[in-house]
């Protein structure tokens, strides 16, 4: 994963959370994900591109430049943290109960 420039998750069907997006972000790899993928919810603003149809996917890929990927990578390194199970459960209890 550390030699990957960008991860593309092009699912066009609703899917549950996939760990490949979290893994890519944990390595600082920018992501392009479908709005149908559960992991879209963890992509920090500026760290990836979320698309909802094939044309937007094509445009997202065409828009990538070395500078844009570097900027996205920097955003990930500055903002992304994988929560521990304990942290997630605490946040869930605080927001639900």
Helices and strands as residue ranges (DSSP letters): E 6-9, H 19-26, E 30-34, G 38-42, E 48-51, H 54-62, H 66-79, H 85-96
